[in-house]
Amino acid sequence: MKKHNSLNEIKSLLESKALTLQDLLAYYFKQIEKHQHLNAFNEVFFDSATRQAEIVQQKMDSGKAGKLAGMVIGIKDNICYTNHKVTASSKMLESFVAPYSATVVEKLLQEDAIIIGRLNCDEFAMGGSNETSYYGVVRNAADQSRVAGGSSGGSAAAVQADMCLAALGTDTGGSVRQPAAFCGCIGLKPTYGRISRYGVIAYASSFDQIGTITSSVTDAALLLEVLSGADHYDSTVSTQPVPAYQSSLNQSGNPKKIAVLKETIDNPALDNDIRNAIEYAIEKLREQGHQITYVSFDLLDYLVPAYYVLTTAEASSNLSRYSGVHFGHRNTDAKNLTDLYKTSRAEGFGEEVKRRIMLGTFVLSAGYYDAYYQKAQKVRKLIKNKIEELLNTHDILLSPVTPTPAFKIGENIKDPLQMYMADVYTVLASLTGVPAIALPLTSNAQGLPLSVQLMAKHFNEQELLNLSYQFLKEA
């Protein structure tokens, strides 16, 4: 069976009886087995996925199936699914079974998607290379000596290697867009608050957002339509109406005013192949009738420091619950309560998680709160104001996704600062809460995917999707 890039392709085969859901699921199971060496899956849900396929096939036969019937999808291992393990790729939650489902999982099942398994990720979503996972590194299918990106590396590699049609990830500072870029997929981070976070293991609550990794803009639009909307379990979710994103996709939309963030392209840290691919993409957009303007964004140097001060502070708070008392890894040799806390957390958390907890605790501590945390909040406000100003006069902002293509496994992991600086282009959308999408362009001479990032106003995903659809010219 050849790779199918969209649900529309699969649905046409299912409707013509050229394929059954059982055939499709068996194909993906074989693909997972074939690509085990990529380490994308922490667990494959053979039993529940097979049962779901039988149920959905019956619904399709009777003409009562939901919007996602035929979609086989994986979920990042920090999204809860009732009676299935969820570990955030950490020893701390090695044996934890979810007592309830995340809102996004409920919505997937309501529309008859088949959830095939939980996907590897950086531990507690903290990392940009999927090297901090308790279950080991995820490898890039384009070059197995290279990372798939992080923290949603398993999600990107699974779609890249055709182990499922689509995948859910979470994006705190680029954790959907960066691995999508490294793996040549489409990675969409919606507006903060567009999709419920209920049932997602928290890293940094004012940044975390569920996103999608797909091979087509049409699937990204459909998933956004299904997953978005109000949720009484999550007070941060917007109650704005949810557009019909997929049916509103338009290849011949009105010309857009696109602002290229000049400092991101002229940056000496940007790989030449990525710069050339983006400049070619800009020319293509200009030929499609869009107005291109180069604008200055002089706050680039403040993005990564502000992001890491704020997210580590929130992580320090969110991860304080993993004490070895209520749930999570528990040391059995502790002599007293303090010893229990210390040894359980020391054994349960990996090095990168410990680093971020300690950094976050430091910036929140007495004497440093004003100097670091409060100052970072002020910087975040400045950045937000600047982006809103740019988006008041332009429809779309354009920048790279990453400074380099996928790097070698082990190349950056020993240098946290170098690893953190790789987030320089993705954290902008996270700090400001605007929607952003990573689109594949081409590959370099080594066969490594290269990508571009587009951003739009809050809740203007439709414009972002329309431009992406037009740019990629999907059939």
HELIX and SHEET records of a PDB file:
HELIX    1   1 LEU A    7  GLU A   15  1                                   9    
HELIX    2   2 LEU A   21  LYS A   34  1                                  14    
HELIX    3   3 GLN A   36  LEU A   38  5                                   3    
HELIX    4   4 PHE A   46  ASP A   61  1                                  16    
HELIX    5   5 LYS A   91  LEU A   93  5                                   3    
HELIX    6   6 THR A  103  GLN A  110  1                                   8    
HELIX    7   7 GLU A  123  ALA A  125  5                                   3    
HELIX    8   8 GLY A  153  GLN A  160  1                                   8    
HELIX    9   9 ARG A  177  CYS A  183  1                                   7    
HELIX   10  10 VAL A  217  LEU A  227  1                                  11    
HELIX   11  11 LYS A  262  ILE A  265  1                                   4    
HELIX   12  12 ASN A  272  GLU A  287  1                                  16    
HELIX   13  13 LEU A  300  ASN A  318  1                                  19    
HELIX   14  14 LEU A  319  ARG A  321  5                                   3    
HELIX   15  15 LEU A  337  GLY A  348  1                                  12    
HELIX   16  16 GLU A  351  LEU A  364  1                                  14    
HELIX   17  17 TYR A  369  GLN A  374  3                                   6    
HELIX   18  18 LYS A  375  THR A  393  1                                  19    
HELIX   19  19 PRO A  416  MET A  421  1                                   6    
HELIX   20  20 VAL A  427  THR A  432  1                                   6    
HELIX   21  21 GLU A  461  LEU A  472  1                                  12    
SHEET    1   A11 PHE A  41  VAL A  44  0                                        
SHEET    2   A11 ILE A 114  LEU A 119 -1                                        
SHEET    3   A11 VAL A  72  LYS A  76  1                                        
SHEET    4   A11 ALA A 166  ASP A 171  1                                        
SHEET    5   A11 GLN A 209  THR A 214 -1                                        
SHEET    6   A11 ILE A 186  LYS A 189 -1                                        
SHEET    7   A11 ALA A 436  SER A 443 -1                                        
SHEET    8   A11 PRO A 449  MET A 455 -1                                        
SHEET    9   A11 ILE A 396  SER A 399 -1                                        
SHEET   10   A11 LYS A 257  LEU A 261  1                                        
SHEET   11   A11 GLN A 291  VAL A 295  1                                        
SHEET    1   B 2 ARG A 139  ASN A 140  0                                        
SHEET    2   B 2 ASP A 143  VAL A 147 -1                                        
END                                                                             
